[in-house]
C-alpha cells in the first residue's frame, strides 16, 4: 500500500504528487529525499493526499525522511550552489551578456545543475554554462522564463489538465538542455 504526498520541490517551489511506496505517511513540513524525473531532490511535505491518484501518474517517490547525514550533504550542496551562482554571475558580467541569472540549483544527487535565467538564452550563454558545468561536473539545464511569461506554458496552462503541470504550476515549462 502506497501513500500520496504533496511535496514542494526545487528552487522554484514546484508542487508534485509523490508516492511513498512503503505506505509511510510523512508529517507536514518534514524534509524528505525524493526521486523525480530530474533525479534525487530534497522536498518539503505540504500535505498527505488520499490514496487515489485521480487518474494521474505520480511525479515520483518519497524515499525517506532527511537524516543527519542528508542534512550535512545538503549544506555542502548549498555551498557548491552558491559558488556556481557567483561564478556564473561573474562570467555574465565580464562577457557583457544581457541575461539575468535568477537562481542556480544543484540537485541532491550532485549531478544536475540548473541555471535559471530571465531573458534570452543565447548560444554564447549556453557555451558559458557548459564551461561552468565542466567545472562543477554536472549536467546543465536552462529554464527560460520570458517565453513562459509571455506565451504561457501551452494548452490549458494553469489548469490540472495541462500536460506535465501539477496543481496549476506551469512556471518552468520551457527548457533547453546542454550536457557538460
TIKOLVO-537318 format. One line per field, with one value per atom (N, C-alpha, C): atom name; residue in one letter; y, z, x; residue number from 0. Coordinates in steps of 0.1 Angstrom, whole numbers, plus 5000, padded with zeros to 4 digits. Layout:
atom: CA; ...
res: A; ...
py: Y; ...
pz: Z; ...
px: X; ...
n: NUM; ...
This chain:
atom: N; CA; C; N; CA; C; N; CA; C; N; CA; C; N; CA; C; N; CA; C; N; CA; C; N; CA; C; N; CA; C; N; CA; C; N; CA; C; N; CA; C; N; CA; C; N; CA; C; N; CA; C; N; CA; C; N; CA; C; N; CA; C; N; CA; C; N; CA; C; N; CA; C; N; CA; C; N; CA; C; N; CA; C; N; CA; C; N; CA; C; N; CA; C; N; CA; C; N; CA; C; N; CA; C; N; CA; C; N; CA; C; N; CA; C; N; CA; C; N; CA; C; N; CA; C; N; CA; C; N; CA; C; N; CA; C; N; CA; C; N; CA; C; N; CA; C; N; CA; C; N; CA; C; N; CA; C; N; CA; C; N; CA; C; N; CA; C; N; CA; C; N; CA; C; N; CA; C; N; CA; C; N; CA; C; N; CA; C; N; CA; C; N; CA; C; N; CA; C; N; CA; C; N; CA; C; N; CA; C; N; CA; C; N; CA; C; N; CA; C; N; CA; C; N; CA; C; N; CA; C; N; CA; C; N; CA; C; N; CA; C; N; CA; C; N; CA; C; N; CA; C; N; CA; C; N; CA; C; N; CA; C; N; CA; C; N; CA; C; N; CA; C; N; CA; C; N; CA; C; N; CA; C; N; CA; C; N; CA; C; N; CA; C; N; CA; C; N; CA; C; N; CA; C; N; CA; C; N; CA; C; N; CA; C; N; CA; C; N; CA; C; N; CA; C; N; CA; C; N; CA; C; N; CA; C; N; CA; C; N; CA; C; N; CA; C; N; CA; C; N; CA; C; N; CA; C; N; CA; C; N; CA; C; N; CA; C; N; CA; C; N; CA; C; N; CA; C; N; CA; C; N; CA; C; N; CA; C; N; CA; C; N; CA; C; N; CA; C; N; CA; C; N; CA; C; N; CA; C; N; CA; C; N; CA; C; N; CA; C; N; CA; C; N; CA; C; N; CA; C; N; CA; C; N; CA; C; N; CA; C; N; CA; C; N; CA; C; N; CA; C; N; CA; C; N; CA; C; N; CA; C; N; CA; C; N; CA; C; N; CA; C; N; CA; C; N; CA; C; N; CA; C; N; CA; C; N; CA; C; N; CA; C; N; CA; C; N; CA; C; N; CA; C; N; CA; C; N; CA; C; N; CA; C; N; CA; C; N; CA; C; N; CA; C; N; CA; C; N; CA; C; N; CA; C; N; CA; C; N; CA; C; N; CA; C; N; CA; C; N; CA; C; N; CA; C; N; CA; C; N; CA; C; N; CA; C; N; CA; C; N; CA; C; N; CA; C; N; CA; C; N; CA; C; N; CA; C; N; CA; C; N; CA; C; N; CA; C; N; CA; C; N; CA; C; N; CA; C; N; CA; C; N; CA; C; N; CA; C; N; CA; C; N; CA; C; N; CA; C
res: X; X; X; X; X; X; X; X; X; X; X; X; X; X; X; X; X; X; X; X; X; X; X; X; X; X; X; X; X; X; X; X; X; X; X; X; X; X; X; X; X; X; X; X; X; X; X; X; X; X; X; X; X; X; X; X; X; X; X; X; X; X; X; X; X; X; X; X; X; X; X; X; X; X; X; X; X; X; X; X; X; X; X; X; X; X; X; X; X; X; X; X; X; X; X; X; X; X; X; X; X; X; X; X; X; X; X; X; X; X; X; X; X; X; X; X; X; X; X; X; X; X; X; X; X; X; X; X; X; X; X; X; X; X; X; X; X; X; X; X; X; X; X; X; X; X; X; X; X; X; X; X; X; X; X; X; X; X; X; X; X; X; X; X; X; X; X; X; X; X; X; X; X; X; X; X; X; X; X; X; X; X; X; X; X; X; X; X; X; X; X; X; X; X; X; X; X; X; X; X; X; X; X; X; X; X; X; X; X; X; X; X; X; X; X; X; X; X; X; X; X; X; X; X; X; X; X; X; X; X; X; X; X; X; X; X; X; X; X; X; X; X; X; X; X; X; X; X; X; X; X; X; X; X; X; X; X; X; X; X; X; X; X; X; X; X; X; X; X; X; X; X; X; X; X; X; X; X; X; X; X; X; X; X; X; X; X; X; X; X; X; X; X; X; X; X; X; X; X; X; X; X; X; X; X; X; X; X; X; X; X; X; X; X; X; X; X; X; X; X; X; X; X; X; X; X; X; X; X; X; X; X; X; X; X; X; X; X; X; X; X; X; X; X; X; X; X; X; X; X; X; X; X; X; X; X; X; X; X; X; X; X; X; X; X; X; X; X; X; X; X; X; X; X; X; X; X; X; X; X; X; X; X; X; X; X; X; X; X; X; X; X; X; X; X; X; X; X; X; X; X; X; X; X; X; X; X; X; X; X; X; X; X; X; X; X; X; X; X; X; X; X; X; X; X; X; X; X; X; X; X; X; X; X; X; X; X; X; X; X; X; X; X; X; X; X; X; X; X; X; X; X; X; X; X; X; X; X; X; X; X; X; X; X; X; X; X; X; X; X; X; X; X; X; X; X; X; X; X; X; X; X; X; X; X; X; X; X; X; X; X; X; X; X; X; X; X; X; X; X; X; X; X; X; X; X; X; X; X; X; X; X; X; X; X; X; X; X; X; X; X; X; X; X; X; X; X; X; X; X; X; X; X; X; X; X; X; X; X; X
py: 4988; 5000; 5012; 5022; 5034; 5046; 5056; 5068; 5080; 5089; 5101; 5112; 5121; 5133; 5144; 5156; 5168; 5174; 5175; 5178; 5191; 5200; 5212; 5208; 5210; 5206; 5217; 5217; 5226; 5241; 5248; 5262; 5271; 5266; 5274; 5270; 5260; 5255; 5248; 5239; 5231; 5222; 5220; 5211; 5199; 5187; 5175; 5165; 5155; 5144; 5133; 5129; 5118; 5107; 5095; 5083; 5079; 5074; 5067; 5053; 5045; 5032; 5022; 5024; 5015; 5019; 5030; 5034; 5044; 5048; 5057; 5070; 5076; 5089; 5099; 5109; 5119; 5131; 5137; 5149; 5161; 5170; 5183; 5191; 5197; 5204; 5196; 5183; 5174; 5175; 5175; 5175; 5160; 5157; 5144; 5143; 5131; 5128; 5122; 5127; 5122; 5118; 5109; 5106; 5111; 5120; 5126; 5123; 5128; 5126; 5134; 5144; 5152; 5145; 5136; 5130; 5130; 5129; 5129; 5144; 5147; 5160; 5161; 5172; 5174; 5181; 5176; 5182; 5185; 5193; 5195; 5191; 5183; 5178; 5189; 5191; 5201; 5195; 5183; 5176; 5161; 5154; 5140; 5139; 5132; 5131; 5118; 5117; 5104; 5093; 5081; 5070; 5070; 5076; 5076; 5087; 5085; 5095; 5103; 5102; 5110; 5108; 5096; 5093; 5098; 5104; 5109; 5100; 5100; 5092; 5100; 5094; 5101; 5108; 5119; 5127; 5121; 5111; 5105; 5097; 5094; 5087; 5094; 5093; 5098; 5087; 5088; 5077; 5076; 5088; 5087; 5101; 5102; 5115; 5118; 5131; 5136; 5131; 5125; 5121; 5132; 5131; 5140; 5140; 5129; 5128; 5135; 5133; 5140; 5156; 5160; 5175; 5180; 5172; 5176; 5177; 5167; 5167; 5179; 5182; 5193; 5207; 5208; 5220; 5222; 5211; 5211; 5214; 5209; 5212; 5227; 5232; 5246; 5255; 5251; 5259; 5258; 5246; 5245; 5253; 5253; 5260; 5275; 5280; 5294; 5298; 5289; 5291; 5291; 5282; 5282; 5295; 5300; 5312; 5324; 5325; 5335; 5335; 5323; 5321; 5325; 5321; 5324; 5338; 5345; 5359; 5367; 5363; 5370; 5368; 5356; 5354; 5362; 5363; 5370; 5385; 5390; 5405; 5407; 5398; 5400; 5399; 5391; 5389; 5398; 5406; 5415; 5409; 5397; 5391; 5399; 5399; 5407; 5399; 5386; 5377; 5380; 5379; 5380; 5366; 5363; 5350; 5351; 5343; 5343; 5334; 5322; 5312; 5301; 5294; 5282; 5271; 5259; 5248; 5235; 5230; 5217; 5207; 5196; 5186; 5178; 5171; 5163; 5152; 5148; 5137; 5143; 5157; 5163; 5163; 5157; 5155; 5165; 5171; 5180; 5194; 5203; 5217; 5225; 5233; 5241; 5256; 5263; 5277; 5283; 5292; 5298; 5313; 5316; 5329; 5337; 5350; 5358; 5365; 5362; 5368; 5357; 5362; 5352; 5344; 5331; 5322; 5320; 5327; 5327; 5315; 5313; 5302; 5305; 5318; 5322; 5319; 5322; 5319; 5304; 5297; 5282; 5277; 5283; 5279; 5282; 5294; 5297; 5288; 5284; 5275; 5261; 5257; 5245; 5245; 5256; 5258; 5256; 5262; 5260; 5246; 5239; 5225; 5217; 5219; 5211; 5214; 5226; 5230; 5223; 5221; 5215; 5201; 5195; 5182; 5178; 5186; 5184; 5187; 5181; 5183; 5197; 5205; 5219; 5219; 5225; 5227; 5241; 5246; 5260; 5261; 5271; 5274; 5288; 5290; 5303; 5308; 5318; 5324; 5333; 5340; 5350; 5344; 5333; 5327; 5322; 5316; 5312; 5323; 5334; 5346; 5352; 5353; 5359; 5350; 5338; 5329; 5319; 5317; 5307; 5294; 5284; 5271; 5261; 5266; 5257; 5256; 5246; 5244; 5242; 5248; 5246; 5251; 5260; 5265; 5269; 5265; 5269; 5260; 5249; 5240; 5226; 5218; 5204; 5196; 5201; 5194; 5196; 5206; 5209; 5198; 5194; 5182; 5186; 5178; 5180; 5190; 5196; 5205; 5199; 5204; 5199; 5210; 5209; 5219; 5233; 5233; 5246; 5253; 5246; 5253; 5250; 5259; 5257; 5267; 5273; 5283; 5279; 5267; 5263; 5253; 5255; 5245; 5246; 5257; 5258; 5255; 5246; 5243; 5240; 5241; 5237; 5231; 5220; 5213; 5212; 5214; 5211; 5202; 5194; 5184; 5188; 5188; 5191; 5179
pz: 5000; 5000; 5000; 4991; 4990; 4995; 4998; 5003; 4995; 4991; 4983; 4993; 4987; 4994; 4984; 4988; 4980; 4986; 4977; 4981; 4973; 4980; 4973; 4970; 4957; 4952; 4944; 4945; 4936; 4940; 4934; 4937; 4934; 4925; 4922; 4929; 4937; 4945; 4938; 4928; 4921; 4931; 4930; 4939; 4931; 4936; 4929; 4938; 4932; 4940; 4939; 4950; 4951; 4960; 4957; 4964; 4974; 4985; 4995; 4992; 4985; 4981; 4993; 5004; 5015; 5024; 5020; 5028; 5039; 5041; 5052; 5050; 5060; 5059; 5066; 5059; 5064; 5068; 5079; 5085; 5077; 5077; 5071; 5076; 5067; 5070; 5070; 5070; 5071; 5058; 5059; 5047; 5044; 5031; 5026; 5014; 5012; 4999; 4990; 4977; 4967; 4954; 4947; 4933; 4924; 4915; 4905; 4891; 4881; 4867; 4866; 4874; 4873; 4881; 4890; 4898; 4913; 4922; 4936; 4940; 4947; 4952; 4966; 4973; 4986; 4985; 4992; 4992; 5005; 5006; 5019; 5017; 5027; 5027; 5030; 5021; 5022; 5028; 5023; 5028; 5024; 5031; 5028; 5019; 5008; 4999; 5002; 4995; 4996; 4988; 4989; 4982; 4967; 4962; 4948; 4941; 4929; 4922; 4913; 4913; 4905; 4890; 4886; 4872; 4867; 4876; 4873; 4877; 4870; 4875; 4885; 4894; 4904; 4897; 4904; 4899; 4904; 4912; 4918; 4931; 4938; 4950; 4962; 4973; 4986; 4991; 4992; 4996; 5011; 5018; 5032; 5038; 5051; 5058; 5057; 5057; 5057; 5070; 5069; 5080; 5083; 5094; 5098; 5087; 5081; 5071; 5058; 5055; 5044; 5046; 5058; 5061; 5059; 5063; 5061; 5046; 5038; 5024; 5017; 5022; 5017; 5019; 5031; 5034; 5024; 5021; 5011; 4998; 4994; 4981; 4980; 4990; 4991; 4989; 4995; 4994; 4979; 4973; 4959; 4950; 4953; 4945; 4946; 4957; 4959; 4951; 4951; 4943; 4928; 4924; 4910; 4906; 4915; 4912; 4911; 4920; 4919; 4907; 4903; 4891; 4879; 4878; 4866; 4865; 4877; 4877; 4872; 4877; 4873; 4858; 4853; 4839; 4830; 4834; 4827; 4826; 4838; 4838; 4830; 4831; 4824; 4808; 4804; 4790; 4784; 4792; 4788; 4783; 4788; 4784; 4790; 4783; 4788; 4797; 4798; 4806; 4821; 4828; 4843; 4849; 4857; 4864; 4876; 4877; 4888; 4899; 4896; 4906; 4900; 4908; 4905; 4914; 4909; 4917; 4914; 4924; 4923; 4930; 4923; 4929; 4939; 4947; 4958; 4954; 4941; 4936; 4932; 4932; 4929; 4914; 4906; 4891; 4882; 4887; 4878; 4884; 4875; 4879; 4870; 4875; 4868; 4870; 4858; 4858; 4854; 4861; 4858; 4854; 4842; 4836; 4833; 4834; 4829; 4817; 4805; 4793; 4783; 4772; 4761; 4765; 4762; 4764; 4751; 4748; 4735; 4735; 4723; 4722; 4730; 4730; 4738; 4753; 4758; 4772; 4775; 4765; 4767; 4767; 4759; 4759; 4772; 4778; 4791; 4802; 4802; 4812; 4810; 4797; 4795; 4802; 4802; 4809; 4824; 4829; 4844; 4847; 4838; 4840; 4842; 4833; 4834; 4847; 4852; 4864; 4876; 4875; 4886; 4883; 4871; 4867; 4868; 4862; 4863; 4849; 4847; 4836; 4837; 4827; 4828; 4821; 4828; 4823; 4823; 4813; 4812; 4814; 4820; 4821; 4817; 4806; 4801; 4806; 4814; 4820; 4810; 4802; 4794; 4784; 4778; 4769; 4776; 4788; 4796; 4800; 4805; 4809; 4798; 4786; 4775; 4768; 4766; 4758; 4766; 4779; 4787; 4784; 4791; 4790; 4781; 4773; 4764; 4767; 4760; 4761; 4776; 4781; 4794; 4805; 4802; 4811; 4824; 4835; 4848; 4853; 4845; 4850; 4852; 4859; 4861; 4848; 4838; 4825; 4817; 4821; 4814; 4816; 4805; 4804; 4812; 4821; 4828; 4839; 4842; 4852; 4864; 4876; 4888; 4896; 4900; 4908; 4901; 4888; 4881; 4880; 4884; 4884; 4871; 4862; 4849; 4846; 4857; 4855; 4848; 4848; 4842; 4831; 4822; 4812; 4801; 4797; 4786; 4790; 4783; 4787; 4775; 4776; 4766; 4774; 4770; 4778; 4770; 4777; 4771; 4781; 4776; 4785; 4787; 4800; 4803; 4804
px: 5008; 5000; 5009; 5006; 5014; 5006; 5013; 5007; 5011; 5001; 5004; 5008; 5016; 5020; 5021; 5018; 5021; 5033; 5043; 5057; 5061; 5067; 5073; 5088; 5091; 5104; 5111; 5124; 5132; 5132; 5141; 5143; 5131; 5123; 5111; 5098; 5100; 5088; 5078; 5081; 5072; 5065; 5052; 5044; 5041; 5045; 5042; 5035; 5029; 5022; 5032; 5038; 5048; 5042; 5046; 5042; 5052; 5048; 5056; 5053; 5062; 5059; 5056; 5063; 5060; 5049; 5042; 5030; 5033; 5045; 5049; 5042; 5036; 5029; 5039; 5043; 5052; 5044; 5049; 5042; 5044; 5034; 5036; 5048; 5055; 5067; 5080; 5079; 5091; 5099; 5112; 5121; 5123; 5122; 5123; 5132; 5138; 5145; 5136; 5136; 5126; 5134; 5128; 5133; 5122; 5126; 5117; 5123; 5117; 5122; 5135; 5138; 5150; 5162; 5159; 5169; 5165; 5175; 5173; 5171; 5161; 5158; 5154; 5156; 5151; 5137; 5127; 5114; 5109; 5098; 5092; 5077; 5073; 5059; 5049; 5040; 5029; 5017; 5014; 5001; 5002; 4994; 4992; 4979; 4980; 4968; 4961; 4950; 4942; 4950; 4945; 4952; 4950; 4940; 4938; 4947; 4950; 4959; 4950; 4937; 4928; 4931; 4935; 4938; 4951; 4959; 4972; 4983; 4994; 5006; 5013; 5020; 5028; 5039; 5044; 5055; 5068; 5068; 5080; 5077; 5088; 5087; 5094; 5088; 5094; 5102; 5115; 5124; 5125; 5127; 5129; 5129; 5128; 5129; 5144; 5147; 5161; 5168; 5180; 5188; 5198; 5205; 5216; 5226; 5229; 5239; 5234; 5221; 5215; 5216; 5213; 5214; 5228; 5238; 5252; 5255; 5251; 5253; 5245; 5233; 5226; 5233; 5239; 5247; 5259; 5265; 5277; 5272; 5260; 5254; 5251; 5245; 5242; 5254; 5265; 5277; 5282; 5282; 5286; 5276; 5264; 5254; 5257; 5260; 5263; 5276; 5286; 5298; 5295; 5286; 5283; 5275; 5266; 5259; 5269; 5278; 5288; 5297; 5301; 5309; 5302; 5289; 5281; 5278; 5274; 5272; 5284; 5295; 5308; 5311; 5309; 5311; 5301; 5289; 5278; 5283; 5287; 5291; 5304; 5313; 5326; 5324; 5315; 5313; 5302; 5295; 5285; 5272; 5269; 5256; 5244; 5233; 5221; 5212; 5214; 5205; 5208; 5197; 5198; 5197; 5207; 5207; 5198; 5188; 5178; 5182; 5186; 5189; 5197; 5205; 5212; 5207; 5205; 5200; 5209; 5214; 5222; 5214; 5209; 5201; 5208; 5201; 5207; 5216; 5214; 5223; 5237; 5238; 5250; 5254; 5245; 5248; 5241; 5230; 5222; 5223; 5228; 5230; 5220; 5211; 5202; 5205; 5206; 5207; 5194; 5188; 5175; 5178; 5174; 5177; 5164; 5164; 5154; 5160; 5154; 5160; 5163; 5168; 5172; 5184; 5183; 5194; 5201; 5212; 5219; 5228; 5233; 5243; 5256; 5259; 5271; 5269; 5257; 5254; 5254; 5249; 5249; 5263; 5272; 5286; 5293; 5289; 5295; 5290; 5278; 5273; 5278; 5282; 5289; 5302; 5309; 5322; 5320; 5309; 5306; 5303; 5296; 5292; 5304; 5314; 5326; 5333; 5333; 5339; 5332; 5319; 5312; 5308; 5312; 5310; 5295; 5287; 5272; 5266; 5254; 5246; 5239; 5240; 5234; 5220; 5211; 5197; 5194; 5188; 5184; 5169; 5164; 5150; 5148; 5140; 5137; 5123; 5123; 5111; 5103; 5110; 5103; 5093; 5097; 5087; 5075; 5077; 5065; 5057; 5063; 5056; 5048; 5054; 5047; 5037; 5041; 5033; 5025; 5028; 5021; 5028; 5024; 5030; 5024; 5013; 5007; 4992; 4986; 4971; 4968; 4957; 4952; 4961; 4971; 4980; 4973; 4979; 4973; 4962; 4959; 4949; 4955; 4947; 4952; 4953; 4945; 4946; 4958; 4966; 4979; 4988; 4994; 5003; 5016; 5020; 5033; 5032; 5020; 5019; 5012; 5015; 5009; 5003; 4991; 4984; 4985; 4984; 4984; 4998; 5008; 5022; 5029; 5029; 5035; 5046; 5052; 5062; 5074; 5078; 5091; 5089; 5079; 5076; 5086; 5091; 5100; 5115; 5121; 5135; 5143; 5156; 5166; 5178; 5183; 5193; 5206; 5217; 5230; 5237; 5246; 5253; 5267; 5272; 5286; 5294
n: 0; 0; 0; 1; 1; 1; 2; 2; 2; 3; 3; 3; 4; 4; 4; 5; 5; 5; 6; 6; 6; 7; 7; 7; 8; 8; 8; 9; 9; 9; 10; 10; 10; 11; 11; 11; 12; 12; 12; 13; 13; 13; 14; 14; 14; 15; 15; 15; 16; 16; 16; 17; 17; 17; 18; 18; 18; 19; 19; 19; 20; 20; 20; 21; 21; 21; 22; 22; 22; 23; 23; 23; 24; 24; 24; 25; 25; 25; 26; 26; 26; 27; 27; 27; 28; 28; 28; 29; 29; 29; 30; 30; 30; 31; 31; 31; 32; 32; 32; 33; 33; 33; 34; 34; 34; 35; 35; 35; 36; 36; 36; 37; 37; 37; 38; 38; 38; 39; 39; 39; 40; 40; 40; 41; 41; 41; 42; 42; 42; 43; 43; 43; 44; 44; 44; 45; 45; 45; 46; 46; 46; 47; 47; 47; 48; 48; 48; 49; 49; 49; 50; 50; 50; 51; 51; 51; 52; 52; 52; 53; 53; 53; 54; 54; 54; 55; 55; 55; 56; 56; 56; 57; 57; 57; 58; 58; 58; 59; 59; 59; 60; 60; 60; 61; 61; 61; 62; 62; 62; 63; 63; 63; 64; 64; 64; 65; 65; 65; 66; 66; 66; 67; 67; 67; 68; 68; 68; 69; 69; 69; 70; 70; 70; 71; 71; 71; 72; 72; 72; 73; 73; 73; 74; 74; 74; 75; 75; 75; 76; 76; 76; 77; 77; 77; 78; 78; 78; 79; 79; 79; 80; 80; 80; 81; 81; 81; 82; 82; 82; 83; 83; 83; 84; 84; 84; 85; 85; 85; 86; 86; 86; 87; 87; 87; 88; 88; 88; 89; 89; 89; 90; 90; 90; 91; 91; 91; 92; 92; 92; 93; 93; 93; 94; 94; 94; 95; 95; 95; 96; 96; 96; 97; 97; 97; 98; 98; 98; 99; 99; 99; 100; 100; 100; 101; 101; 101; 102; 102; 102; 103; 103; 103; 104; 104; 104; 105; 105; 105; 106; 106; 106; 107; 107; 107; 108; 108; 108; 109; 109; 109; 110; 110; 110; 111; 111; 111; 112; 112; 112; 113; 113; 113; 114; 114; 114; 115; 115; 115; 116; 116; 116; 117; 117; 117; 118; 118; 118; 119; 119; 119; 120; 120; 120; 121; 121; 121; 122; 122; 122; 123; 123; 123; 124; 124; 124; 125; 125; 125; 126; 126; 126; 127; 127; 127; 128; 128; 128; 129; 129; 129; 130; 130; 130; 131; 131; 131; 132; 132; 132; 133; 133; 133; 134; 134; 134; 135; 135; 135; 136; 136; 136; 137; 137; 137; 138; 138; 138; 139; 139; 139; 140; 140; 140; 141; 141; 141; 142; 142; 142; 143; 143; 143; 144; 144; 144; 145; 145; 145; 146; 146; 146; 147; 147; 147; 148; 148; 148; 149; 149; 149; 150; 150; 150; 151; 151; 151; 152; 152; 152; 153; 153; 153; 154; 154; 154; 155; 155; 155; 156; 156; 156; 157; 157; 157; 158; 158; 158; 159; 159; 159; 160; 160; 160; 161; 161; 161; 162; 162; 162; 163; 163; 163; 164; 164; 164; 165; 165; 165; 166; 166; 166; 167; 167; 167; 168; 168; 168; 169; 169; 169; 170; 170; 170; 171; 171; 171; 172; 172; 172; 173; 173; 173; 174; 174; 174; 175; 175; 175; 176; 176; 176; 177; 177; 177; 178; 178; 178; 179; 179; 179
